[in-house]
């Protein structure tokens, strides 16, 4: 392996010594020139002896806050740093941090969710990548970090039994229309909270989606990507239910009891109320008014309703590119992760296509008993009468 003998160049600026290195004399001189220019412009205020704590706060204020990130996104950086990075290496000088220190931080999170460990690595990589670009360190210790073993939690569609009980309960429960809206449109909970009656276009039989409530707040914001802006045709049952309770155009479709926009905690309480009654309906055991043995699955969440909408599109033969638009996915690979989930009816119907015409031995799949889906998008979303 070829080894480099680095050429060092130093300069003293305002009683502080700075150093740069290069593989060649020219590279070292170029870096020195960049350093001098930065010092003269007053841009360079930190060095390799800056602690990780100091750099994190400076980095966040300089590169993240002005980027227009949401409070939730900025909070993610604080949560990962204060909870895991700072306690481990916060007092260390940037130039003393090695990949071993960072990999050890990640390894202590083995067994946690994939989302958690991948976001922790992201913060480490962004933090030290910028330190390298700012010439505070010579090498980026986060460049080759490996994720430890983690758990990928994927959302799932409803089972037939869950769907049957949910549809029955939704007919009478105060949260029933909200539940049906997610199940029949695939909207994200935050998107339902931002729906106003002016967004329900009964004339065109469409729901116009172009905003969402920011997680953890009641602030209405634009979607993260342009894909989130979409028009979703309404299924007949949903249209009739919405039409029956149509309100003033400038009021929320799913308001709080006080008539205000729902935040994350309010949406959670809405779901918990529905889930408790669903639990009881499905046979939960109760003692002194408290459920002591649940009948519903612990992983049943509102996102299961959204996931079910996507799998219904797949079963109906809706092309994946159309499903991508209806789901508001920015990347078709996200839709594909749902479309490729195993479904026996889809497997059988597609395998039968391999048999010669007229000699197909595979029996026709039995018609679904609950909430049947048709073979075409048009049948899923019939025109308004």
Phi, psi and omega in degrees: 000134182288133179252143180255141171258107187285138177264126183260143174229136181234157177209146175251127183227117181053051178064021178231136184263132178239153183222142173230158179226150177215156180286336178229166178300318181296315181297318180296319179293321178297317180294323178296320179296319177298319180297314180298318180298319180294318179297319181293329180273357178075021184270335188262109184234008181219161179221185182296338179276359173299138180284161179298322177302311181298317182293320181302311182294320178293318180297315181296315181291330183273321189248335185259311182301314180291348184283356178079023179293151178289164178300325179295316181293317177296323179296329178297317179297318179296317182297315181290322182288308184292330183275331190226320186276307182304312180299334183271317188226009186303326182271356180283150173288143180307317185290346180266352182283132178242165180301330179299320179297316184288320179295326178295321177301314180295318183297331179291347181259012179303138180093346177282180183291151178299321180300316182296308185290327180289324177289325177297316177296322179301316180296316178300315183292318179294320182298312185275335176296318179290327177298322178291316180295330180275006177065025177276333177225153181281323183233151180267107183287349182265358189300318186252026183296138180251138177286135175284175178300131182219174184249122176267117180259113180257141177285160188227162174280168177290150170281166179300320181293317178299316181298317181299313181289323180296315180295322179293317181290324182297339181292336185234342186284145178302332179266005186299318182294321177298316179298314180297325180297317178293317183295325186261356178232342182075015180295147171286150179308318180296332177286324178293324180295332183268002180285130171247161183297334177293344179274349178267104185265091182291330180295320180263358181059046183222153169251122181269118182249120181209011179201169179207159175275128180298135182304133178084001181221183170245020182276126177275131183226167174290156176296159182298326180227164178297336180297337180289345177272117186200164176243123185249119175298149181263138170288152188303315182298317181293318180300317181294320180293319179292319181298326182291338183238020185307133181246192179297139183307329185264017179246153180294147177288325181235072185279168170288170176304334179273001178085012183263171177292140179277136172265187183299317182293324178292319176296321179297317179295324178299315179292319181298323177297314179294317183295323179296313179293327176294319178302313180295319181297326183273002172110021178298146179267135185239141175224121180053043176081357180249139177286122181253344176215112185283150176254339179271154181290143181293341182264012178281115182226169176303332180290341173294327178293316178297318179297321180296320177303317181292318179291330175296321177298318179297313181297330180280357180082017179290128179303146185298328180291329176287318178299322178302316180293317181293326181280341182076029179278135177283331183237130183294340178296331178293316177296321181297326179298331177275317182296335182269000175296144185294130175220116188299320181295320178294320178298313182295316183294324179283325177295326180296337179293342180281340180287146177301146182300132180090351182236021182290123183266341184289132178293153177292138178300142179293144179295136179299142185275337184232135176046059185298147174248145183274186182268354184223155178302323182298325178287329176294322184235078181293151180295151180293145178271000000 
